Amino acid sequence: MQRVSVDYDVCIIGAGPAGMMAAIAAETEGVSVCILEKNTHAGRKLLITGGGRCNLTHIGDIDDFVRDCYPYGNTLKPAFYAFSPEQTGAFFHEQGLKTYVSENGSIFPESEQAGDVCRILVGQIGQYGAVVHYAQQVRAAEKNDDGFTVITEKKRFTCRAMIVATGGKSWPQTGSTGDGYEMAQYFGHGIVRPVGILCPMVAREAWVGGLQGLSLPKVGIRLKIKSKARVFSGEMVFTGDGIGGPAAFDVSRVAVELLNYQERVQVTIDFLPDVQRDELSSLLIERCAAHPKKEIAGVLCEWFPKRLSAFLQTCICGADRVLTCAFPKPQRLKLVEAIKAMPLTLIRSGPLEKATVTRGGISRNEINSKTMQSRLCQGLFFAGEVIDIDGPCGGYNLQIAFSTGFLAGKSAAQYVSVLK
């Protein structure tokens, strides 16, 4: 039995991908829904995701996502089952969005326009009467006997259930400034210290600066953890003080955690991950024999950009001009090792503000992963990057937002229905 009138059954804080999907899921259950968004339009961070192309999910089934999102996979499993990667694709296809799968498994709109994804979400929000209130900066939220009172700079909203989907602290220019952490703390939740991940890594070695701006389409970055090694493959770019690009971003998910306990993280870079050492050595012998008057750097240009070729030659031969006809076996073997396992020492990540994703946030141990409801406050739900959960590059984090948002929206609607 409904005790008193409220403005909305479910109030969602934040009109990012998690908040919008939560609204869509909740309103289809027949409850009244609103979103309070601090910006003047929805999905500001969504619009720059994937370089503005919006890698909306990744190829693979639920088990693949649970494995790839380690160590958060088991926490995310109920959300992935509630709204799977397959369902994400079907949802957008039903709204006329055509997609394609990239070489690394990311799924993009054919148009490569994040705006197309955002328009579909915003359009679906209003299908069953949900309302978005823009330019509503939430200042406080209070719990009472009948639900919650949410106070913005302009007015008050009352609701029976509240979903916090405010994002993390990365890319603050989009409105992700950590507002949800303060709300959660008010209701007794602990906050895991936010740090940036999926971001460039700073290296101790100065030589990376000489290659600044150089992009390589595929490398393998090997990181050893105790007796195990992990290899992260993909595009990499040299920055002024380290490495960036998708492969380095995925390394950051592990390296940032290790740097909490140690001063540096040692990795090696394989510049030709699809060629084995013995094969590479044979290829070098063949190319040197075919071009005896070329410099070593000239031969390497068959595989690498000019600057990297010159750097590799300098690593092995110093400043001397070395022709292939005078390139002895010991130096050839050293060159092979440099190409296949160039050492690099990572000492810190880039600033949180420039990271793609925030690690940390509301402790997942204080959230029921089967419903996304707070274990400390009934009627309070969380979704998306505001929670201490994350995944690798390639559409995983947007899928996490969709899945947790959908589960939070459904669960909040069911919670409200019991109260009516």
Secondary structure, DSSP 8 states (H G I E B T S, - for coil): ---S--SEEEEEE--SHHHHHHHHHHHTTT--EEEE-SSSSS-TTGGGGGGGT---EESS-HHHHHHHTTTSHHHHHHHHHHS-HHHHHHHHHHTT--EEE-TTSEEEETT--HHHHHHHHHHHHGGGT-EEE-S--EEEEEEETTEEEEEESS-EEEEEEEEE----SSSGGGT-SSHHHHHHHHTT--EEEEEEESS-EEES-GGGGGGTT-EEEEEEEEEEETTEEEEEEEEEEE-SSEEESHHHHHHHHHHHHHTTTSS-EEEEEES-TTS-HHHHHHHHHHHHHH-TTSBHHHHHTTTS-HHHHHHHHHHHHTTS--BGGG--HHHHHHHHHHHH-EEEEEEEE--GGG-SEEEEEE-GGGEETTTTEESSSTTEEE-GGGBS----TTTHHHHHHHHHHHHHHHHHHHHHHHH-
